[in-house]
Amino acid sequence: MMTTHPSTTPLTDSALSLPVRLLLNPAPTGTGPVDGAWWPYSRDLTQELPALATALELPWGRITRVAVNPAHWPVIPGKVPVGTRVVHVGWFVEQDPHDLLLLSFRVGRWDLLVIPPETAPDTAARLMAAVGDPHNRLKASGLMAAAQDDGTRETTGESDSQHSQGQTLPADLATKSERLTT
């Protein structure tokens, strides 16, 4: 089930009215390649991270550091204010470009699939369902590639038997994604 948390951190008038689009896996780290999924509204980390860090404080504890791959983030600030504290932001070109690495005192390391802001709602819902699937063994970029392959097959009419890319999103996720978007 998709968990949404309203932002309580003052950002801008538009950001205040938008819930954090977030799914957290109920199991602790180590059960799958990603611990949840985040669908930000933009590629502006200064704008997006305060609401995410605030939403994660209750389940994961205070987020102290975040790391991203610079491939999808045009500006990477060194620090982002979150209420009265600061979250340190770093970047690594070796990191999965669709992964957001978070560190907290209480839980340790967590990895979230970052669903690009421009992603269609049905595709985002399928991705969140795939992340929440206990049988998922795909990392962030694998999930994104599978979702893109599924979208290509839907528009070209290619069937599963014709699809040769290997790993795709499970077929039963279509019904799960409908529940996430309603």
Phi, psi and chi 1 to 4 in degrees:
 res  aa     phi    psi   chi1   chi2   chi3   chi4
   1 MET       -  138.9  170.9  165.6   33.0      -
   2 MET   -76.4  130.6 -173.9  162.4  118.1      -
   3 THR  -101.6  127.6  -55.6      -      -      -
   4 THR  -118.2  140.8   58.8      -      -      -
   5 HIS  -128.3  124.4  -61.9  -84.9      -      -
   6 PRO   -68.1  144.2   20.0  -26.3      -      -
   7 SER   -73.8  131.7  171.8      -      -      -
   8 THR  -110.9    0.2   57.1      -      -      -
   9 THR   -89.2  126.0  -55.1      -      -      -
  10 PRO   -64.1  120.6  -11.3   19.3      -      -
  11 LEU  -123.2  -89.1  -59.5  171.6      -      -
  12 THR  -133.1  168.6   65.1      -      -      -
  13 ASP   -57.5  -40.8  -69.7  -20.0      -      -
  14 SER   -71.3  -37.1   62.1      -      -      -
  15 ALA   -69.1  -29.8      -      -      -      -
  16 LEU   -64.6  -30.8  -76.4  172.4      -      -
  17 SER   -89.5   -5.3   62.5      -      -      -
  18 LEU  -100.3  129.0  -59.6  174.4      -      -
  19 PRO   -74.8  156.1   27.2  -33.1      -      -
  20 VAL   -75.0  124.8  176.0      -      -      -
  21 ARG   -90.2  103.8  -60.6 -178.3  -66.7 -171.0
  22 LEU  -147.9  137.8  175.9   66.1      -      -
  23 LEU  -125.4  128.8  173.1  122.4      -      -
  24 LEU  -115.4  131.8  -57.3  177.1      -      -
  25 ASN   -70.9  139.0  -73.3  -22.4      -      -
  26 PRO   -71.0  -26.7   22.6  -29.0      -      -
  27 ALA   -79.3  151.7      -      -      -      -
  28 PRO   -68.0  167.1   19.4  -25.2      -      -
  29 THR   -52.8  145.5  -65.0      -      -      -
  30 GLY   107.4  -10.4      -      -      -      -
  31 THR   -87.8  -16.2   59.3      -      -      -
  32 GLY  -159.0  172.5      -      -      -      -
  33 PRO   -68.5  -26.6   -8.7   17.6      -      -
  34 VAL  -129.8  150.5  -68.7      -      -      -
  35 ASP   -98.9   -3.3  -57.7  -62.6      -      -
  36 GLY   169.9 -173.6      -      -      -      -
  37 ALA  -138.5  144.4      -      -      -      -
  38 TRP  -130.5  132.0  175.5   48.0      -      -
  39 TRP  -119.1   87.1 -174.1   20.3      -      -
  40 PRO   -69.4  162.4   25.8  -31.6      -      -
  41 TYR   -86.2  -16.9  -65.9   93.6      -      -
  42 SER  -152.0  178.6   72.9      -      -      -
  43 ARG  -101.9   25.2  -66.2 -171.6 -176.2  -84.2
  44 ASP  -101.2   99.7 -177.4  -13.2      -      -
  45 LEU   -62.0  -35.0  -73.9  170.1      -      -
  46 THR   -62.8  -35.2  -56.5      -      -      -
  47 GLN   -80.9  -38.9 -177.6   76.4   18.9      -
  48 GLU   -87.8  -37.5  -61.5  -72.7  -16.3      -
  49 LEU   -64.9  -36.3  -79.1  179.2      -      -
  50 PRO   -58.6  -43.4  -28.0   37.2      -      -
  51 ALA   -66.9  -39.5      -      -      -      -
  52 LEU   -64.4  -49.3  176.8   64.7      -      -
  53 ALA   -60.3  -39.0      -      -      -      -
  54 THR   -66.0  -41.8  -60.5      -      -      -
  55 ALA   -66.0  -31.3      -      -      -      -
  56 LEU   -85.7  -11.5  -67.8  173.0      -      -
  57 GLU   -60.0  -43.3 -159.4  156.1  -42.5      -
  58 LEU   -68.0  -52.6 -177.8   62.7      -      -
  59 PRO   -75.1  -31.9   23.6  -30.4      -      -
  60 TRP  -115.9  -10.9  -70.7   -4.1      -      -
  61 GLY    92.2  179.2      -      -      -      -
  62 ARG   -67.3  123.3 -174.2  176.6   65.1  159.6
  63 ILE   -77.5  126.1  -58.1  -60.4      -      -
  64 THR  -107.3  -31.8   57.2      -      -      -
  65 ARG  -141.6  149.5  -64.5 -171.7  179.2  -83.5
  66 VAL  -135.8  141.0  173.0      -      -      -
  67 ALA  -129.9  140.6      -      -      -      -
  68 VAL  -135.1  165.3  -62.3      -      -      -
  69 ASN   -92.9  132.8 -179.3  -50.5      -      -
  70 PRO   -69.6   -4.3   23.3  -30.7      -      -
  71 ALA   -58.5  -35.1      -      -      -      -
  72 HIS  -113.0    5.3  -63.2  -65.5      -      -
  73 TRP  -121.4  107.5  -57.9  100.8      -      -
  74 PRO   -63.3  -33.2   12.1  -17.3      -      -
  75 VAL  -131.2  129.2  175.4      -      -      -
  76 ILE  -118.9  103.9  -58.9  172.4      -      -
  77 PRO   -72.9  149.4   28.4  -33.7      -      -
  78 GLY   -71.8  -30.8      -      -      -      -
  79 LYS  -142.6  146.6  -62.2  176.3 -176.6  176.9
  80 VAL  -128.7  124.1  174.0      -      -      -
  81 PRO   -70.2  134.6   16.0  -18.7      -      -
  82 VAL  -130.5   99.0  176.4      -      -      -
  83 GLY    64.3 -121.4      -      -      -      -
  84 THR   -98.6    7.6   59.2      -      -      -
  85 ARG  -125.8 -176.9   60.1 -172.6  177.7   83.3
  86 VAL  -129.8  138.7  171.6      -      -      -
  87 VAL  -104.8  127.9  172.6      -      -      -
  88 HIS   -83.2  136.3  -63.5  -90.6      -      -
  89 VAL  -120.2  130.0 -177.9      -      -      -
  90 GLY  -126.8  174.6      -      -      -      -
  91 TRP  -144.3  150.7   57.3  -88.5      -      -
  92 PHE  -142.8  124.7  -59.4   95.9      -      -
  93 VAL   -69.9  -20.6  -67.9      -      -      -
  94 GLU   -77.2  -16.6  -61.1   85.0    9.5      -
  95 GLN   -72.8  147.1 -177.4  175.1  -27.0      -
  96 ASP   -52.8  126.2 -175.5  -35.5      -      -
  97 PRO   -65.4  -16.7   13.5  -20.2      -      -
  98 HIS  -104.9   15.6  -63.8  -74.3      -      -
  99 ASP  -113.4  139.1 -179.0   80.3      -      -
 100 LEU  -114.3  116.4 -179.3   76.5      -      -
 101 LEU   -93.6  128.1 -176.2  150.0      -      -
 102 LEU  -122.3  141.7  -58.2  118.8      -      -
 103 LEU  -121.4  135.8  -61.0  175.2      -      -
 104 SER  -135.7  156.2   78.7      -      -      -
 105 PHE   -65.1  -40.9  -72.8  125.2      -      -
 106 ARG   -78.1  -42.5 -171.0  168.8   72.3 -160.4
 107 VAL  -102.6  -31.5  176.8      -      -      -
 108 GLY   101.0 -130.6      -      -      -      -
 109 ARG   -95.1  138.4  176.0 -175.3  170.6  149.7
 110 TRP  -135.1  146.9  -69.8   83.0      -      -
 111 ASP  -123.0  127.6  -67.8  -83.4      -      -
 112 LEU  -114.1  137.3  -66.2  178.9      -      -
 113 LEU   -69.1  129.7  163.8   68.0      -      -
 114 VAL   -99.3  113.7  177.7      -      -      -
 115 ILE   -85.9  122.6  -59.8  170.4      -      -
 116 PRO   -54.1  141.9  -25.0   34.4      -      -
 117 PRO   -56.1  -32.0  -15.1   21.1      -      -
 118 GLU   -83.4    2.8   63.2  -83.4    3.3      -
 119 THR   -65.6  138.0  -57.6      -      -      -
 120 ALA   -64.0  145.4      -      -      -      -
 121 PRO   -56.1  -37.9  -26.5   34.7      -      -
 122 ASP   -68.0  -37.5   60.1  -29.5      -      -
 123 THR   -69.4  -41.2  -58.6      -      -      -
 124 ALA   -61.0  -41.1      -      -      -      -
 125 ALA   -64.5  -41.0      -      -      -      -
 126 ARG   -63.4  -40.7  -79.3 -163.1  -40.6  -89.2
 127 LEU   -64.4  -43.2  -76.9  162.7      -      -
 128 MET   -64.1  -39.2  -72.4 -164.9  169.5      -
 129 ALA   -64.2  -39.8      -      -      -      -
 130 ALA   -64.8  -40.3      -      -      -      -
 131 VAL   -62.8  -39.6  166.4      -      -      -
 132 GLY   -77.5   -9.3      -      -      -      -
 133 ASP   -72.7  120.7 -177.5  -12.8      -      -
 134 PRO   -64.0  -15.2   18.0  -25.2      -      -
 135 HIS   -91.3   -3.7  -57.8  -66.9      -      -
 136 ASN   -64.9  131.2  172.6   50.0      -      -
 137 ARG  -125.4    9.1  -64.8  -64.9  171.6 -110.8
 138 LEU   -86.3  140.6  -66.3  174.6      -      -
 139 LYS   -79.2  178.8  -67.1 -177.2  178.4 -178.7
 140 ALA   -54.9  -52.1      -      -      -      -
 141 SER   -66.1  -33.1  -77.3      -      -      -
 142 GLY   -64.2  -40.7      -      -      -      -
 143 LEU   -63.9  -43.1  -73.5  162.2      -      -
 144 MET   -65.0  -41.4  -68.0  -57.9  -60.4      -
 145 ALA   -64.7  -41.5      -      -      -      -
 146 ALA   -64.3  -40.8      -      -      -      -
 147 ALA   -65.3  -39.8      -      -      -      -
 148 GLN   -66.3  -42.1 -175.2  175.5   13.9      -
 149 ASP   -61.5  -42.5  -70.0  -15.2      -      -
 150 ASP   -62.4  -40.9  -74.9   -7.9      -      -
 151 GLY   -64.7  -38.1      -      -      -      -
 152 THR   -66.3  -42.2  -58.3      -      -      -
 153 ARG   -65.5  -36.5  -77.5 -172.6  -66.8  141.5
 154 GLU   -64.1  -39.4  -73.0  172.6   11.7      -
 155 THR   -81.9  -24.3   57.7      -      -      -
 156 THR   -96.9  -13.5   62.9      -      -      -
 157 GLY    81.7   11.2      -      -      -      -
 158 GLU   -68.6  135.6 -176.6 -179.4  -11.8      -
 159 SER   -88.2  168.1   71.1      -      -      -
 160 ASP   -59.1  -37.7  -75.5  -24.6      -      -
 161 SER   -69.5  -24.8   61.5      -      -      -
 162 GLN   -85.8  -14.9  -64.0  169.1  -45.2      -
 163 HIS   -79.9  122.5 -174.0   58.9      -      -
 164 SER  -112.6   10.7   61.6      -      -      -
 165 GLN   -74.7  -14.6  -66.6  -63.7  -42.0      -
 166 GLY   100.2  -90.8      -      -      -      -
 167 GLN   -92.5  125.8  -58.8 -154.3   -7.9      -
 168 THR  -129.1  167.6   61.2      -      -      -
 169 LEU   -68.0  139.3  -64.8  175.1      -      -
 170 PRO   -56.3  143.8  -24.3   32.6      -      -
 171 ALA   -62.6  -32.5      -      -      -      -
 172 ASP   -73.6   -3.4   66.5  -27.8      -      -
 173 LEU   -73.6  -18.3  -68.2 -178.5      -      -
 174 ALA   -60.1  -43.4      -      -      -      -
 175 THR   -71.4  -35.5   56.9      -      -      -
 176 LYS   -65.1  -39.6  -69.8  179.6 -174.7  177.2
 177 SER   -67.2  -30.7   67.2      -      -      -
 178 GLU   -62.5  -38.2  -70.1  171.3    9.3      -
 179 ARG   -67.7  -30.0  -74.5 -178.3  -91.3  158.4
 180 LEU   -75.0  -26.2  -68.5  174.2      -      -
 181 THR   -96.2   -5.4   58.2      -      -      -
 182 THR   -98.2      -   56.2      -      -      -
